Amino acid sequence: MWPDKRPSRWRHCEHCKVRVEEAVNDIKGAAGKVDLKKGLLTVSYAESLDDEQVKQKVERAGYHLTGTR
């Protein structure tokens, strides 16, 4: 799996963290981990992963990504 860090605007609470991680984990072959202090979502994936797919899942959960690294 390859990690991919994605900056975000949500640095709120454990509930936000869980919702974003669940949204990413819903993508086949992907796993999300949120660092609330840094405001980062780290996405690990075993297969090719489209940035737009991650963005859409996170936005459907009610959050916003500010970019990718």
Secondary structure, DSSP 8 states (H G I E B T S, - for coil): -EEEEEEBS----HHHHHHHHHHHHTSTTEEEEEETTTTEEEEEESS---HHHHHHHHHHTT--B----
